[in-house]
Amino acid sequence: MKTPSSNIRSLSPAFGFRALPGGIWALGFVSMFMDISSELVHSLLPVFMVTVLGTSMTTIGLIEGIAEATAAITKVFSGAISDYMGKRKLLAGIGYGLAAITKPIFPLATTIGWVFIARFIDRIGKGIRGAPRDALVADIAPVEMRGAAYGLRQSLDCVGAFVGPLFAVILMIWFANDIRSVLWVAVVPAFIAVAVLVFGVHDTDHPGDNSAQRSFLTFRAATHLSFRYWLIVLLGAVCTMARFSEAFLVLRAQEIGLSLGYVPLVLIVMNVVYTVTAYPSGVAADRLSQRTLLIIGLVMLVVADVVLAAATSPLQAFIGAGFWGLHMGLTQGLFAKLVADNAPAELRGSAFGMFNLISGCAMLIASVMAWALCSAFGVPVTFLAGAAFALLAVLGLLAY
């Protein structure tokens, strides 16, 4: 029989931290180190492409859209293969390894073609690792703590996501705005991430390990994915259309007067808020109405878009970025939990892959549309269009 004190402990985030398996922590630290590397690069890459390589806005949008769509498409195949083989760690390792070996290409790039190749390979790596890693979290974590597990991984991922841009700011000052020198630093944490994965994470038995149950995501197998799962996929795609690329946060901050060396601060603000809210939101997703949490998260995105569209000073851009991070913290771990909860264990990798494929296609469409709107009407209109898509998703949830 549970005592009142045991009930209090079961609701305590601190107790949840201690109760989560070591493999969840290791996967979180892998994400953290890789994000330190990736976000250090990404916080400077749009500016690098425009100011150093002389690339147009439309070309940047096309590169970002193709890169993200490539990652999403690759996730379908890697997720299905991980279901069939039962070797999720192997595929995750290949993905993180590919991401690591691309990092030296960015500082060496002399043309936009080199950047495109590096981004393409990097996103293939992200695509290979994404679905197996997310399915591995569900395999390792207890069912009643699945939201907390995804929230913890997202929080550690976000630690890297704000430490990376913070390093970018510090190093840009240290190296006197020499972007190439700063990009070289990103190589180190990328290879640390691979080492942590190799030595700290292990595959675990899951229902899909039985060879009789192993299968790729065929049309027949897809019938085992519920209608509720496909609604979650549709909602995820609409949310992606509303959010588009975070490169717009960087460009918006620069447009309204933030100096080049301090532009990454906008991503730091976003990711600090994301980090602080992701784990508590994951815990809440295990206990509260998931629909309500999604609606709140989407409303925060609407607020972020409106603030960023109307911003006339760096402070307002930081406020908008904070609301953007709050939206991410409330929704991203929750979507992962919803996919895991509504997919059979033997198709969990495939389910994550399909979710990310459709979200990636939405990202490609959103990126191209956003950059076109930006070129034709300016960045504020782009954020207002994102707000409209977010409101559409809120109306859909209210009607469901």
Steps between C-alpha positions, in 0.01 A plus 500: 500500500635846403536758772443872439875553507554235230241672281686829543825328402339348189407849383841646577721584200809436715383147577436451129855605423638233734264230377578533127735229362865582429451440129255791483759728658768377259276567199431844642872578529559372146235743379649777713854473361383464141274802542785707642681428176205537264354814656840668513510447123133578430497822703764642265429315176230731354723801563805309367315413179377857446802707607793270417374290209259760355198270489147626432209460743314271259802270465535476878133407530534233232810350666334494842180351361678226303721420799208459738293301249798268443520434873130427518498260205802312636323455834234281339756249375715504815195458722373204297847341493534541877166321544616215277853462639430589861833689499403854573838601649689399185290721276512787749880468507524517121283811501697680768826398332395651167405824676840512671707454185320786323595761758850574355346568158327822610815698593675364188217608266585755232179468296135441579536155341722385787246624754221321313695170500579530871141585591373215281724237663438644846124475451533144367674425827222668695245302304675169565528557876167671575238225488718222653605732783142607575383138489790401728383755759159330500666155523711601804258721696219361720162566337379715790810723465514524122406868489764577763760302302433692180490823699841428656656419164354818355626704796856372464474548124402860567790553740719435198278716286564809712859418599588476129384853412649630829835356396446662160456844661804459725718360223392766250626758750816298571579448130397855399203386286705241309213261427720227351710470816187476712356225279812287559419483873175316417695190397594404860157452668372311195754223550441499879132425424597195293724372780224532763260307276750219437586447868189618686198367308393140446217343302227344711253223430166621367197325353630548148803280575301188416588422136142396429386850589769689309384675185553810294228761483299350215147607412365201689713577806387862488144383569619417851563870557185644650284786374605696807866457398427647154320795660814562706707488179269753334513733799880475509516602134279805558714603798812470284343722236435756773853491641727486188878552534665651808738676261231772484559577868865569421424713195222691678734587788762627256239694301381701802846605611680223692868508404655204318693361796193499726247355253527145651362640829148471358542121472648490849187665643273263309689190612531606864121521519470173306741328742323623813153398380560172311540263796213644713281488187595135450406421860171685449432300183507180709229638731293776336289552187730474198250690284505794742880506505510504119251788481701702753819429306347616172363817659855575618618465138235749385621746764862445394422562132303817569768641730776422247299649215447823691847518657695823455781437751728211603318475835170429324673240284627330817147500647363342182778240503410418861138427407627292205709294746201460730299362207779250424526390862126438525461310172810316376536238773122466507486412130767232555300352786179504293668313215651242738171450684295454185726266300554124548843424647600295194430801273618774735808592295293508182236713671759756606646492150164560333418780745830669422468443125169683483624772736814535284297537182299768681830664598614505137175665390509740795864597440450572131180696567659688791807604304280602205284713733814642658646598162173650374352665809760487777560292813200636702250362248667161527439490874137609456448211256642265764254637754214426261605136464532466878147637546378243246650223710336641817160507329550141387576387855200687639274338241637146552 
